[in-house]
Amino acid sequence: MAYQVIARKWRPQRFDDVIGQRGVTQTLCNAIRKDRLAQAFVFAGPRGVGKTTTARILARALNCLTGPTVDPCGECDACREIAEGRDIDVLEIDAATHTQVDNVREVIIAGLAIAPVRDRFKVFIIDEVHQLSSSSFNALLKSVEEPPPHVVFIMATTLVGKIPDTILSRSQVFEFRTIATAAIAEQLRVITAAESVAIDEAGLALIARSAEGSMRDAQSALDQVIAFAGESVRVEEVSTVLGLVGRDAVFDMAETIADETAPRVFELAGRFMEAGYDLRSVCRELSRLVRDLLVLKVDPRRITDPEIATDGERERLEALATRFSQEDLLRGFDVLSRVEFEIRSATQPRYNFEVAMLRWMHLRKLVPLTELIDG
């Protein structure tokens, strides 16, 4: 049997398995239990957070042999075929390749009047629905407004603002959120344990942070890292394979700023270039660290928050927080935001980066105006 990538192998099969979308899944489950399910849905949210997966689970819940049920069996023909994407009554349509009105008429509208061949409901899952043309939306409007009793529409999109209000007002709109970094890291921990892969906590944290709220991106990154490193993965290998800036590297730069050791700025910048880091990524990771330090300055109790620091980072983060004032961190954040923008068009990005770090170091020496007035 061909290798199955982690994102597909670990795709949720039940509502309870969907991570980070409790508001959506609980509402759908309650609607199924109380027989108050709508016939048209819009699942909106960023990529890789479970929109299409939840649509498939809903299709299984409606068409399971034991259903409609919030807990599809996963064993009947309908459950298995929907999970495999080959159920004749559940049509998954990629709107990016069916943008024209003729496609909508042929694939969707013409099939509405035909009763399901085997299942209880005919389900149309339209992915990236915002890609449809205006005429296609107009053709779809009447079908969404008054679908036959045996039809359910589930429209998924990453750009809900591009869907006409006439479609949205006739549908139940569910907002899918980005998934918390801690939740992604926990799921990766479960996956690596089941796959007999040893990976250190720093490596897991780096993958989880880089996914920026997308479970699928995190799983794809993990797959790539395992392909490179095998069954024992270290954070250095994660950084190398994915081109990510390790947390230790940005800690080193922040500590250099705190120490006001100007020569080391050039040394670290050279290391970043030798490692092949994109300096914009370095700026983004430094900005993330500055933000975490600001959180600790405002509320020191957050040091135990896994979104702020892993167990191995807490002591270093706490020590660093004592060396910066809030004003230092706010100025640093502004410097980093500006230089990240400048680097995009710079002919010598390294120079811009080095000068920006020296500027941040210099700004720390400035005395606040309030102190001068009071003094």
C-alpha positions as CSV (number, residue, x, y, z in Angstrom):
1,M,0.0,0.0,0.0
2,A,1.3,3.5,-0.9
3,Y,2.5,5.7,1.9
4,Q,-0.3,7.9,3.3
5,V,0.8,11.4,4.5
6,I,0.2,12.3,8.1
7,A,-2.3,15.0,7.2
8,R,-4.5,12.4,5.5
9,K,-3.8,9.5,7.9
10,W,-4.7,11.7,10.9
11,R,-7.7,13.5,9.4
12,P,-10.5,13.7,12.0
13,Q,-13.3,11.2,11.4
14,R,-15.7,12.4,14.2
15,F,-16.8,15.8,15.5
16,D,-15.0,15.1,18.8
17,D,-11.7,14.7,16.8
18,V,-11.8,18.2,15.3
19,I,-9.4,20.3,17.2
20,G,-9.9,24.0,18.1
21,Q,-13.4,24.4,16.6
22,R,-15.6,23.5,19.6
23,G,-18.1,26.2,18.9
24,V,-18.7,24.9,15.4
25,T,-18.8,21.2,16.2
26,Q,-21.0,21.6,19.2
27,T,-23.6,23.7,17.3
28,L,-23.7,21.2,14.5
29,C,-24.1,18.3,17.0
30,N,-26.9,20.0,18.8
31,A,-28.7,20.8,15.5
32,I,-28.5,17.1,14.5
33,R,-29.8,15.9,17.8
34,K,-32.7,18.3,17.8
35,D,-33.4,17.9,14.1
36,R,-32.9,21.6,13.4
37,L,-30.2,21.3,10.7
38,A,-30.1,24.0,8.0
39,Q,-29.8,23.0,4.3
40,A,-27.1,25.5,3.4
41,F,-23.9,26.2,5.3
42,V,-20.9,28.5,4.8
43,F,-17.7,27.3,6.5
44,A,-15.3,30.3,6.6
45,G,-11.8,30.5,8.0
46,P,-8.1,30.3,7.2
47,R,-6.5,27.3,5.4
48,G,-5.9,24.0,7.3
49,V,-8.2,24.5,10.2
50,G,-10.8,21.8,9.4
51,K,-13.4,23.3,7.1
52,T,-13.5,20.6,4.5
53,T,-12.9,17.9,7.1
54,T,-15.9,19.1,9.2
55,A,-18.0,19.2,6.0
56,R,-17.2,15.5,5.3
57,I,-17.9,14.6,8.9
58,L,-21.3,16.3,8.6
59,A,-22.0,14.4,5.4
60,R,-21.2,11.2,7.2
61,A,-23.3,12.1,10.2
62,L,-26.3,12.7,7.9
63,N,-25.9,9.6,5.8
64,C,-24.5,7.0,8.2
65,L,-26.6,3.9,8.3
66,T,-27.3,4.5,12.0
67,G,-28.0,8.2,11.5
68,P,-28.6,11.0,11.3
69,T,-26.2,10.8,14.3
70,V,-23.5,12.9,15.9
71,D,-21.3,9.9,16.1
72,P,-21.2,8.2,12.7
73,C,-20.1,4.5,12.8
74,G,-17.3,4.8,10.3
75,E,-18.0,1.2,9.1
76,C,-21.0,1.3,6.9
77,D,-20.7,1.9,3.1
78,A,-21.7,5.5,3.3
79,C,-19.2,6.4,6.1
80,R,-16.3,4.6,4.4
81,E,-17.0,6.0,0.9
82,I,-17.5,9.6,2.1
83,A,-14.2,9.3,4.0
84,E,-12.5,8.1,0.9
85,G,-14.1,10.7,-1.3
86,R,-16.0,8.3,-3.6
87,D,-19.6,8.4,-2.4
88,I,-21.9,8.9,-5.3
89,D,-24.3,11.1,-3.3
90,V,-21.7,13.4,-1.8
91,L,-20.2,15.6,-4.4
92,E,-17.0,17.6,-3.6
93,I,-16.6,20.4,-6.1
94,D,-13.5,22.6,-6.5
95,A,-14.9,26.0,-7.3
96,A,-11.5,27.1,-8.6
97,T,-12.0,24.7,-11.6
98,H,-15.8,25.1,-11.9
99,T,-16.0,28.9,-11.9
100,Q,-18.3,29.4,-14.9
101,V,-22.1,29.4,-14.8
102,D,-22.3,26.4,-17.2
103,N,-20.4,24.3,-14.7
104,V,-22.7,25.2,-11.9
105,R,-25.8,24.3,-14.0
106,E,-24.3,21.0,-15.2
107,V,-22.8,19.8,-11.9
108,I,-25.1,21.2,-9.3
109,I,-28.5,22.5,-10.5
110,A,-29.1,19.6,-12.9
111,G,-28.5,17.2,-10.1
112,L,-30.8,18.7,-7.6
113,A,-34.0,17.1,-8.8
114,I,-32.4,13.6,-8.8
115,A,-32.9,11.7,-5.6
116,P,-30.0,10.2,-3.8
117,V,-29.0,6.9,-5.2
118,R,-28.3,5.3,-1.8
119,D,-27.8,7.8,0.9
120,R,-30.3,9.7,2.9
121,F,-29.1,13.1,1.7
122,K,-27.4,14.4,-1.4
123,V,-24.6,16.7,-0.1
124,F,-22.8,19.3,-2.2
125,I,-19.4,20.3,-0.7
126,I,-18.2,23.3,-2.7
127,D,-14.6,24.1,-1.8
128,E,-13.2,27.7,-2.2
129,V,-16.7,28.8,-3.2
130,H,-15.5,32.4,-3.4
131,Q,-13.9,31.5,-6.7
132,L,-17.2,31.2,-8.5
133,S,-18.1,34.0,-10.9
134,S,-21.0,36.4,-10.3
135,S,-23.2,34.7,-12.8
136,S,-22.5,31.3,-11.1
137,F,-23.5,32.7,-7.7
138,N,-26.7,34.1,-9.3
139,A,-27.5,30.7,-10.8
140,L,-26.8,29.0,-7.4
141,L,-28.9,31.5,-5.5
142,K,-32.3,29.9,-6.0
143,S,-31.0,26.5,-5.3
144,V,-29.5,27.6,-2.0
145,E,-32.7,29.5,-1.0
146,E,-35.1,26.6,-1.7
147,P,-33.2,23.3,-2.0
148,P,-35.1,20.0,-2.3
149,P,-35.6,18.3,1.1
150,H,-32.9,15.7,0.3
151,V,-30.2,18.3,-0.5
152,V,-27.6,20.0,1.7
153,F,-25.1,22.6,0.6
154,I,-21.8,23.1,2.4
155,M,-19.7,25.9,1.0
156,A,-16.1,26.3,2.3
157,T,-14.1,29.5,1.8
158,T,-11.0,31.3,3.0
159,L,-12.3,34.6,1.8
160,V,-15.9,35.0,3.1
161,G,-15.9,38.7,2.1
162,K,-16.0,37.7,-1.6
163,I,-19.2,35.7,-1.2
164,P,-22.3,37.7,-2.1
165,D,-24.5,38.8,0.8
166,T,-27.5,37.1,-1.0
167,I,-25.8,33.7,-0.5
168,L,-24.6,34.4,3.0
169,S,-28.1,35.6,4.2
170,R,-29.6,32.3,3.0
171,S,-27.0,30.1,4.8
172,Q,-25.8,29.4,8.3
173,V,-22.3,30.9,8.5
174,F,-19.7,29.2,10.7
175,E,-16.4,31.0,11.5
176,F,-13.5,28.6,11.8
177,R,-10.7,30.0,13.9
178,T,-6.9,29.5,13.8
179,I,-5.9,26.8,16.1
180,A,-3.9,27.6,19.3
181,T,-0.2,26.8,19.1
182,A,-0.5,24.7,22.3
183,A,-3.3,22.6,20.8
184,I,-1.2,22.0,17.6
185,A,1.8,21.0,19.7
186,E,-0.3,18.6,21.7
187,Q,-1.7,16.9,18.6
188,L,1.8,16.6,17.1
189,R,2.9,15.0,20.4
190,V,0.1,12.4,20.0
191,I,1.0,11.8,16.4
192,T,4.7,11.3,17.0
193,A,4.1,9.0,19.9
194,A,1.8,6.8,17.7
195,E,4.2,6.9,14.8
196,S,7.2,5.9,17.1
197,V,9.0,9.2,16.4
198,A,11.1,10.8,19.1
199,I,11.2,14.6,18.8
200,D,12.3,17.1,21.5
201,E,9.9,19.7,22.9
202,A,11.7,22.6,21.3
203,G,11.3,20.9,17.9
204,L,7.6,20.4,18.4
205,A,7.2,24.0,19.6
206,L,9.0,25.3,16.5
207,I,6.8,23.3,14.1
208,A,3.7,24.4,15.9
209,R,4.6,28.1,15.9
210,S,5.6,28.0,12.2
211,A,2.1,26.6,11.3
212,E,0.5,29.9,12.4
213,G,-2.7,28.2,13.5
214,S,-3.0,25.7,10.6
215,M,-3.1,22.0,11.7
216,R,-2.6,20.8,8.2
217,D,0.5,22.9,7.7
218,A,1.9,21.6,11.0
219,Q,1.3,18.0,10.0
220,S,2.8,18.5,6.5
221,A,5.9,20.1,8.1
222,L,6.2,17.2,10.6
223,D,6.0,14.8,7.6
224,Q,8.8,16.6,5.9
225,V,11.0,16.7,9.0
226,I,10.5,12.9,9.6
227,A,11.5,12.2,6.0
228,F,14.8,14.0,6.6
229,A,15.7,13.0,10.2
230,G,14.0,9.6,10.6
231,E,12.6,8.4,13.9
232,S,14.8,10.7,16.1
233,V,14.3,14.4,15.5
234,R,16.2,17.4,17.1
235,V,15.2,21.0,16.9
236,E,18.3,21.8,14.8
237,E,17.0,19.4,12.1
238,V,13.6,21.0,12.2
239,S,15.2,24.4,11.7
240,T,17.4,23.1,8.8
241,V,14.7,21.3,6.9
242,L,12.0,23.9,7.2
243,G,14.2,26.9,7.0
244,L,12.9,28.1,10.3
245,V,14.6,30.4,12.7
246,G,15.2,28.5,16.0
247,R,14.1,30.2,19.3
248,D,17.7,30.0,20.6
249,A,18.9,32.2,17.7
250,V,16.4,35.0,18.5
251,F,17.1,34.7,22.2
252,D,20.8,35.2,21.4
253,M,20.1,38.4,19.5
254,A,17.7,39.8,22.1
255,E,20.3,39.1,24.8
256,T,22.9,40.8,22.7
257,I,20.7,43.9,22.5
258,A,20.2,43.8,26.3
259,D,24.0,43.4,26.8
260,E,24.6,46.3,24.4
261,T,27.4,44.3,22.7
262,A,27.5,45.9,19.3
263,P,30.3,43.6,17.8
264,R,28.1,40.5,18.5
265,V,25.3,42.0,16.4
266,F,27.5,41.6,13.3
267,E,28.6,38.1,14.4
268,L,25.0,36.9,14.8
269,A,23.9,38.5,11.5
270,G,26.7,36.6,9.8
271,R,25.6,33.3,11.4
272,F,22.0,33.9,10.2
273,M,23.3,34.4,6.7
274,E,25.5,31.3,6.8
275,A,22.6,29.3,8.0
276,G,20.5,30.5,5.1
277,Y,17.9,32.2,7.2
278,D,15.6,34.7,5.5
279,L,16.2,37.9,7.6
280,R,12.5,38.8,7.3
281,S,11.8,35.5,9.2
282,V,14.4,36.5,11.8
283,C,12.6,39.8,12.2
284,R,9.2,38.1,12.6
285,E,10.6,35.7,15.2
286,L,12.2,38.5,17.1
287,S,8.9,40.4,17.0
288,R,7.2,37.3,18.4
289,L,9.8,37.2,21.2
290,V,9.3,40.9,21.9
291,R,5.6,40.4,22.1
292,D,6.0,37.5,24.6
293,L,8.3,39.7,26.7
294,L,5.7,42.5,26.7
295,V,3.0,40.0,27.8
296,L,5.3,39.0,30.8
297,K,6.0,42.7,31.6
298,V,2.2,43.3,31.8
299,D,1.3,40.0,33.5
300,P,4.1,37.9,34.9
301,R,1.7,35.1,35.7
302,R,1.5,34.2,32.0
303,I,5.0,32.6,32.2
304,T,3.3,29.3,32.6
305,D,1.2,29.8,29.4
306,P,2.4,27.3,26.8
307,E,1.6,29.9,24.1
308,I,4.3,32.1,25.6
309,A,7.1,29.6,26.4
310,T,7.9,25.9,26.5
311,D,9.2,24.4,29.7
312,G,12.8,24.7,28.5
313,E,12.4,28.4,27.6
314,R,10.7,29.8,30.7
315,E,13.8,30.5,32.8
316,R,15.6,32.2,29.9
317,L,12.5,34.3,29.0
318,E,11.9,35.4,32.6
319,A,15.5,36.5,32.9
320,L,15.4,38.4,29.7
321,A,12.1,40.2,30.7
322,T,13.9,41.7,33.6
323,R,16.4,43.4,31.4
324,F,14.0,45.3,29.2
325,S,11.5,48.1,30.1
326,Q,8.2,48.2,28.4
327,E,9.4,51.3,26.5
328,D,12.5,49.3,25.3
329,L,10.2,46.6,24.0
330,L,7.8,48.9,22.3
331,R,10.6,50.7,20.5
332,G,12.1,47.4,19.5
333,F,8.9,46.2,18.1
334,D,8.6,49.4,15.9
335,V,12.2,48.9,14.8
336,L,11.6,45.3,13.8
337,S,8.4,46.1,12.0
338,R,10.1,48.8,10.0
339,V,13.2,46.8,9.0
340,E,11.1,43.8,8.0
341,F,9.3,46.0,5.5
342,E,12.6,47.6,4.3
343,I,14.3,44.2,3.7
344,R,11.7,43.3,1.1
345,S,13.2,45.7,-1.4
346,A,16.7,46.1,0.0
347,T,19.6,45.3,-2.2
348,Q,21.7,44.4,0.9
349,P,19.2,43.1,3.4
350,R,22.0,42.2,5.9
351,Y,23.1,45.9,6.2
352,N,19.5,47.0,6.9
353,F,19.2,44.3,9.5
354,E,22.5,45.1,11.3
355,V,21.8,48.8,11.4
356,A,18.3,48.2,12.7
357,M,19.7,46.1,15.6
358,L,22.2,48.8,16.4
359,R,19.4,51.4,16.3
360,W,17.4,49.4,18.8
361,M,20.4,49.1,21.0
362,H,20.9,52.9,20.8
363,L,17.2,53.6,21.5
364,R,17.5,51.8,24.8
365,K,19.9,54.6,26.0
366,L,17.3,57.3,25.5
367,V,15.8,58.8,28.6
368,P,12.0,59.1,28.6
369,L,10.7,62.7,28.3
370,T,8.7,62.3,31.5
371,E,11.9,61.5,33.5
372,L,13.5,64.7,32.1
373,I,10.5,66.8,33.0
374,D,10.3,65.3,36.5
375,G,14.0,65.6,37.0
